[in-house]
């Protein structure tokens, strides 16, 4: 029986953790054994879970990052222990996800991968793997990752370093490590990200695009919904926004600017805010904290008249795909991967940070009515973002790699 082992920062939580879980289910249903090695936040899983390290490993890795800018280079003991477990399991395929997050040592891991002829699939969910420090760079217009990272302008951004800039050393170390594995395929979650990887030091590796997937049987239109009643906004035009964490890059400032310009018949709901952010919101924005209650999110998507993704940097945009699957049109910025997810029948693309263009787009959605878009949104989501179809592409890739050994 073939075996796949995935390595992911979260165990069946968060967007990446749930993606790994879904891929594991497909492998299990196809007669494979599935293992997921994770750093933190586990939930019950169909796969066999392997905990990497402990609280102190993560804490010390964080200290090493903050002081020396050595992110991905801590967790030495935890990674050596993981390698021993991998050897015992003897997986036929290893599937990597995020390798940042204070939980694994990339030197030890890639030394093992380069010395063993195990097929490797690596899904890129952001850009950390091709830079000397940051996870995103488009927002500040930095192109150093194309030639050589140095004097990083984002040292205080995740994974933040307070004192030392090691971006140049990190850049060349990653370049050496990540090109050392012969049988490695990089999977990008959008065409935009694939194009970025094609301009990086990993350009010569095998590459493929697989969109992230949505549970279209869970995220679907519904007639029974009490969200507007719950918040006493029955007569309001509901604008919805969602993020794991909110920042200027994710569009929080633009939502606040937008709130000052929308009419009194509109209301904004934002999910994923912290308590400090909620306290500073204007009256026409309802702020909610992050929730793991998926049905609550589905209800919010379904109740909304329009979904806004105002992030200026998206490698995919899972929330946009979820909104479409629920039959809700989306407005996104003309930036990075966001425009790939919608078309003229499912939403509107506007110039990034242009509040006036946002207002015009919202008025167009309002004029047409949500029902004008719902069927188109649902059809597009099922065609392009059904997780059962998208994640089966990973299983097909596993078999393809095994057949080439």
C-alpha positions as CSV (number, residue, x, y, z in Angstrom):
1,X,0.0,0.0,0.0
2,X,1.6,3.3,-1.1
3,X,2.1,6.0,1.6
4,X,2.1,9.8,1.4
5,X,3.5,12.0,4.2
6,X,2.6,15.7,4.2
7,X,4.4,18.4,6.2
8,X,2.3,21.3,7.3
9,X,2.5,24.0,10.0
10,X,-1.1,23.3,11.2
11,X,-2.9,20.0,11.8
12,X,-6.3,20.2,10.1
13,X,-6.8,23.9,11.0
14,X,-6.4,27.1,9.0
15,X,-6.5,27.2,5.3
16,X,-3.3,25.2,4.7
17,X,-4.0,22.6,7.4
18,X,-7.5,21.9,6.0
19,X,-6.1,21.6,2.4
20,X,-3.6,19.0,3.7
21,X,-6.5,17.1,5.4
22,X,-8.5,17.1,2.2
23,X,-5.6,15.8,0.2
24,X,-5.1,13.1,2.8
25,X,-8.7,12.0,2.5
26,X,-8.4,11.6,-1.2
27,X,-5.3,9.5,-0.7
28,X,-7.0,7.3,1.9
29,X,-10.1,6.8,-0.4
30,X,-7.7,5.7,-3.1
31,X,-6.2,3.0,-0.9
32,X,-3.1,4.8,0.3
33,X,-1.8,5.4,3.8
34,X,-1.8,9.1,4.7
35,X,0.4,10.8,7.3
36,X,0.5,14.5,8.2
37,X,3.4,16.0,10.2
38,X,2.4,19.3,11.8
39,X,3.8,22.0,14.0
40,X,0.7,23.1,16.0
41,X,-3.1,23.5,16.4
42,X,-4.2,19.9,15.7
43,X,-7.7,18.8,15.3
44,X,-9.0,15.3,14.8
45,X,-7.8,13.9,11.4
46,X,-8.5,11.0,9.1
47,X,-4.8,10.8,8.5
48,X,-2.2,9.7,11.0
49,X,-0.9,12.8,12.7
50,X,2.7,13.3,13.7
51,X,3.6,16.2,16.0
52,X,6.8,18.1,15.2
53,X,8.5,19.4,18.4
54,X,6.8,21.1,21.3
55,X,6.1,24.5,22.7
56,X,9.7,25.1,23.6
57,X,11.0,24.2,20.2
58,X,8.6,26.8,18.7
59,X,9.5,29.4,21.3
60,X,13.3,29.0,20.9
61,X,12.9,29.0,17.1
62,X,11.0,32.3,17.5
63,X,13.8,33.8,19.5
64,X,16.4,32.7,16.9
65,X,14.3,34.4,14.3
66,X,13.8,37.6,16.2
67,X,17.4,38.1,17.1
68,X,19.4,36.5,14.3
69,X,16.9,36.4,11.3
70,X,17.4,32.6,11.1
71,X,13.8,31.6,10.4
72,X,13.6,28.0,9.3
73,X,16.9,27.2,10.9
74,X,15.8,26.5,14.4
75,X,13.9,23.3,15.6
76,X,17.0,21.2,15.0
77,X,16.2,18.4,17.5
78,X,12.5,18.4,16.5
79,X,13.4,18.0,12.8
80,X,16.0,15.2,13.5
81,X,13.3,13.3,15.4
82,X,10.9,13.9,12.5
83,X,13.5,12.4,10.0
84,X,13.7,9.3,12.2
85,X,9.9,8.9,12.0
86,X,10.0,9.5,8.2
87,X,12.6,6.7,7.8
88,X,10.4,4.3,9.8
89,X,7.2,5.2,7.8
90,X,9.1,5.0,4.5
91,X,6.7,7.2,2.5
92,X,6.5,6.8,-1.3
93,X,5.8,10.5,-1.7
94,X,6.5,13.5,0.6
95,X,4.3,16.6,0.2
96,X,5.5,19.8,1.6
97,X,3.4,22.9,2.4
98,X,4.5,25.9,4.5
99,X,8.0,25.4,5.9
100,X,7.9,28.6,7.8
101,X,6.1,29.0,11.1
102,X,8.8,28.3,13.7
103,X,8.5,24.5,13.6
104,X,11.0,22.9,11.2
105,X,14.6,23.1,10.1
106,X,15.0,23.4,6.4
107,X,18.7,22.5,6.3
108,X,18.2,19.2,8.1
109,X,15.0,18.4,6.1
110,X,16.5,19.2,2.7
111,X,19.8,17.3,3.4
112,X,17.6,14.3,4.1
113,X,15.5,14.9,0.9
114,X,18.5,15.4,-1.3
115,X,20.2,12.2,-0.1
116,X,17.1,10.0,-0.6
117,X,15.3,9.4,-3.8
118,X,11.8,10.1,-2.4
119,X,9.5,12.0,-4.9
120,X,8.7,15.4,-3.4
121,X,5.7,17.7,-4.1
122,X,5.9,21.2,-2.7
123,X,2.9,23.4,-2.7
124,X,3.7,27.1,-2.5
125,X,1.0,29.1,-0.7
126,X,3.1,32.2,-0.5
127,X,6.5,33.5,-1.6
128,X,8.7,32.8,1.5
129,X,10.6,30.0,-0.2
130,X,12.1,32.3,-2.9
131,X,13.1,35.2,-0.8
132,X,15.7,35.9,1.9
133,X,13.1,36.9,4.4
134,X,9.6,37.9,3.6
135,X,6.5,36.0,2.5
136,X,5.1,38.8,0.3
137,X,6.9,41.5,-1.7
138,X,4.5,42.8,-4.3
139,X,2.9,45.3,-1.9
140,X,6.1,47.3,-1.5
141,X,7.3,46.8,-5.1
142,X,10.5,44.9,-4.1
143,X,12.2,42.9,-6.9
144,X,15.4,41.8,-5.1
145,X,14.1,38.2,-4.9
146,X,14.8,38.0,-8.7
147,X,18.6,38.5,-8.3
148,X,19.7,38.7,-4.7
149,X,17.9,39.6,-1.4
150,X,19.9,42.0,0.8
151,X,19.2,45.0,3.1
152,X,15.6,43.7,3.4
153,X,13.0,46.5,3.6
154,X,10.6,44.3,5.5
155,X,12.8,43.0,8.4
156,X,10.1,44.0,10.9
157,X,7.4,42.0,8.9
158,X,6.7,38.3,9.5
159,X,8.9,36.5,10.2
160,X,10.2,39.6,12.0
161,X,13.9,40.1,12.9
162,X,14.5,42.9,15.4
163,X,18.3,43.2,15.2
164,X,20.0,41.4,12.4
165,X,19.4,41.3,8.6
166,X,20.5,37.9,7.3
167,X,18.4,38.2,4.1
168,X,21.4,37.8,1.8
169,X,22.7,34.6,3.5
170,X,19.2,33.2,3.7
171,X,18.6,33.9,0.0
172,X,21.7,31.9,-1.1
173,X,21.1,29.2,1.5
174,X,17.5,28.6,0.2
175,X,18.7,28.7,-3.4
176,X,21.2,26.0,-2.6
177,X,18.9,23.8,-0.5
178,X,15.8,24.1,-2.6
179,X,17.6,23.2,-5.8
180,X,19.3,20.2,-4.3
181,X,16.4,17.7,-4.6
182,X,16.3,16.0,-8.0
183,X,12.7,14.6,-7.9
184,X,10.9,17.8,-6.7
185,X,7.8,19.4,-8.3
186,X,6.7,22.9,-7.2
187,X,2.9,23.4,-7.3
188,X,1.7,26.9,-7.3
189,X,-1.9,27.7,-6.3
190,X,-2.4,30.3,-9.1
191,X,-1.0,31.2,-12.5
192,X,0.3,34.5,-11.0
193,X,2.4,32.6,-8.4
194,X,3.6,30.1,-11.0
195,X,4.9,33.0,-13.1
196,X,6.7,34.4,-10.0
197,X,8.4,31.1,-9.3
198,X,9.4,31.0,-13.0
199,X,11.4,34.2,-12.4
200,X,13.0,33.0,-9.2
201,X,16.1,30.9,-8.4
202,X,13.7,27.8,-8.6
203,X,12.8,28.5,-12.2
204,X,14.5,25.3,-13.5
205,X,12.5,22.9,-11.3
206,X,9.4,21.0,-12.5
207,X,6.4,23.3,-12.0
208,X,2.6,22.8,-12.0
209,X,-0.5,24.9,-11.2
210,X,-3.3,23.5,-9.0
211,X,-5.9,25.9,-7.7
212,X,-7.0,25.6,-4.1
213,X,-10.2,23.8,-3.6
214,X,-13.5,24.5,-1.8
215,X,-16.0,22.1,-0.3
216,X,-18.8,23.0,-2.7
217,X,-21.3,20.8,-0.9
218,X,-20.8,22.8,2.3
219,X,-20.2,26.3,0.7
220,X,-23.5,26.5,-1.2
221,X,-26.5,28.9,-1.6
222,X,-29.3,28.4,1.0
223,X,-32.7,30.0,1.4
224,X,-32.7,29.6,5.2
225,X,-30.5,32.1,6.8
226,X,-31.0,34.4,9.9
227,X,-27.7,36.4,9.7
228,X,-29.4,39.7,8.9
229,X,-32.0,39.1,11.5
230,X,-29.3,38.2,14.1
231,X,-27.5,41.5,13.6
232,X,-30.8,43.5,13.1
233,X,-29.8,44.6,9.5
234,X,-32.7,43.1,7.6
235,X,-33.1,46.1,5.3
236,X,-29.4,46.6,4.7
237,X,-27.2,45.9,1.7
238,X,-24.6,43.6,3.3
239,X,-20.9,43.9,2.3
240,X,-18.8,41.1,3.7
241,X,-15.0,40.8,4.2
242,X,-13.0,37.9,5.8
243,X,-9.4,37.3,6.7
244,X,-7.4,35.1,9.0
245,X,-5.6,38.3,10.3
246,X,-6.4,41.8,9.2
247,X,-3.7,44.3,8.2
248,X,-3.2,47.1,5.8
249,X,-2.0,44.5,3.2
250,X,-5.3,42.6,3.6
251,X,-7.3,45.8,3.1
252,X,-8.5,46.8,6.5
253,X,-7.6,50.5,5.9
254,X,-9.6,50.5,2.7
255,X,-12.6,48.9,4.3
256,X,-12.6,51.8,6.9
257,X,-12.2,54.4,4.1
258,X,-15.1,52.7,2.2
259,X,-17.3,52.8,5.3
260,X,-17.1,56.6,5.3
261,X,-18.5,56.7,1.8
262,X,-21.2,54.0,1.6
263,X,-24.8,55.1,2.0
264,X,-26.9,54.6,5.1
265,X,-28.6,51.6,3.6
266,X,-25.4,49.6,3.5
267,X,-23.5,47.8,6.3
268,X,-20.1,46.0,6.4
269,X,-19.3,42.8,8.4
270,X,-15.7,41.9,8.8
271,X,-14.6,38.6,10.3
272,X,-11.1,37.8,11.7
273,X,-10.4,41.0,13.6
274,X,-8.8,41.1,17.1
275,X,-10.4,42.9,20.0
276,X,-8.3,46.0,19.7
277,X,-9.3,46.4,16.0
278,X,-13.0,45.8,16.8
279,X,-13.0,48.7,19.3
280,X,-11.8,51.2,16.7
281,X,-14.3,50.4,14.0
282,X,-16.9,52.9,12.8
283,X,-20.5,52.3,13.5
284,X,-21.4,50.9,10.1
285,X,-18.8,48.1,10.3
286,X,-19.7,45.1,12.4
287,X,-16.5,43.4,13.6
288,X,-16.2,39.8,14.5
289,X,-13.3,37.7,15.7
290,X,-11.9,34.7,13.9
291,X,-14.1,31.6,14.1
292,X,-13.5,27.9,13.3
293,X,-17.3,27.5,12.9
294,X,-17.5,26.8,9.2
295,X,-21.3,26.9,9.1
296,X,-21.3,30.4,10.6
297,X,-19.0,31.5,7.8
298,X,-21.2,29.8,5.2
299,X,-24.2,31.7,6.6
300,X,-22.4,35.0,6.4
301,X,-21.3,34.4,2.7
302,X,-24.9,33.4,1.8
303,X,-26.5,36.4,3.6
304,X,-24.1,38.9,2.0
305,X,-25.1,40.8,-1.1
306,X,-21.4,41.1,-2.2
307,X,-18.1,39.8,-1.0
308,X,-15.1,42.2,-1.0
309,X,-11.5,40.9,-1.1
310,X,-9.4,44.1,-0.8
311,X,-6.1,42.3,-0.3
312,X,-3.3,43.7,-2.5
313,X,-1.4,40.5,-2.3
314,X,-3.1,37.1,-2.8
315,X,-1.4,34.0,-4.1
316,X,-4.9,32.5,-4.6
317,X,-7.8,34.0,-2.6
318,X,-9.7,31.1,-0.9
319,X,-12.3,33.4,0.6
320,X,-13.2,34.7,-2.8
321,X,-13.7,31.1,-4.1
322,X,-15.8,30.3,-1.0
323,X,-18.0,33.4,-1.7
324,X,-18.6,32.3,-5.3
325,X,-19.4,28.8,-4.2
326,X,-22.1,30.3,-2.0
327,X,-23.5,32.2,-4.9
328,X,-22.3,35.6,-3.8
329,X,-20.6,37.9,-6.3
330,X,-17.1,39.3,-5.4
331,X,-15.2,42.5,-6.0
332,X,-11.5,42.2,-6.0
333,X,-8.5,44.3,-6.7
334,X,-6.5,44.1,-9.9
335,X,-3.5,42.8,-8.1
336,X,-1.6,39.5,-7.9
337,X,-3.8,36.4,-8.2
338,X,-7.2,37.8,-7.3
339,X,-8.3,38.6,-10.9
340,X,-7.9,34.9,-11.9
341,X,-10.8,33.9,-9.7
342,X,-13.7,35.9,-11.2
343,X,-15.1,36.9,-14.5
344,X,-17.6,39.4,-15.8
345,X,-20.5,37.2,-14.8
346,X,-19.3,36.6,-11.2
347,X,-18.0,40.0,-10.0
348,X,-16.0,43.0,-10.7
349,X,-12.2,43.8,-10.8
350,X,-11.2,47.3,-9.7
351,X,-8.0,49.3,-9.4
352,X,-6.3,48.5,-6.1
353,X,-6.8,51.1,-3.3
354,X,-9.2,53.1,-5.5
355,X,-12.2,53.7,-3.2
356,X,-14.2,55.6,-5.8
357,X,-13.9,52.6,-8.1
358,X,-15.1,50.3,-5.3
359,X,-18.1,52.5,-4.7
360,X,-19.0,52.4,-8.4
361,X,-18.6,48.6,-8.4
362,X,-20.8,48.1,-5.4
363,X,-23.5,50.3,-6.9
364,X,-23.4,48.1,-10.1
365,X,-23.8,44.9,-8.0
366,X,-26.6,46.6,-6.1
367,X,-28.3,47.7,-9.3
368,X,-28.1,44.3,-10.9
369,X,-29.1,42.5,-7.8
370,X,-27.4,39.5,-6.2
371,X,-29.7,37.0,-8.1
372,X,-28.2,38.3,-11.4
373,X,-24.9,36.7,-10.4
374,X,-25.7,33.7,-8.2
375,X,-26.0,31.0,-10.7
376,X,-22.9,32.1,-12.6
377,X,-20.9,32.3,-9.3
378,X,-22.0,28.8,-8.3
379,X,-21.2,27.4,-11.8
380,X,-17.7,28.9,-11.8
381,X,-16.9,27.7,-8.3
382,X,-18.0,24.1,-9.1
383,X,-16.1,24.1,-12.4
384,X,-12.8,25.6,-11.1
385,X,-12.6,25.3,-7.3
386,X,-14.3,22.0,-6.4
387,X,-11.8,20.5,-3.9
388,X,-12.7,16.9,-5.0
389,X,-11.5,17.8,-8.5
390,X,-8.6,20.1,-7.6
391,X,-7.1,17.9,-4.9
392,X,-7.4,14.8,-7.0
393,X,-4.8,16.5,-9.2
394,X,-2.3,16.1,-6.4
395,X,-3.1,12.4,-6.2
396,X,-2.6,12.2,-10.0
397,X,0.7,14.0,-9.6
398,X,1.8,11.5,-6.9
399,X,1.2,8.6,-9.2
400,X,2.9,10.4,-12.1
401,X,6.0,10.9,-10.0
402,X,6.0,7.3,-8.8
403,X,5.8,6.1,-12.4
404,X,8.9,8.1,-13.4
405,X,11.2,6.6,-10.7
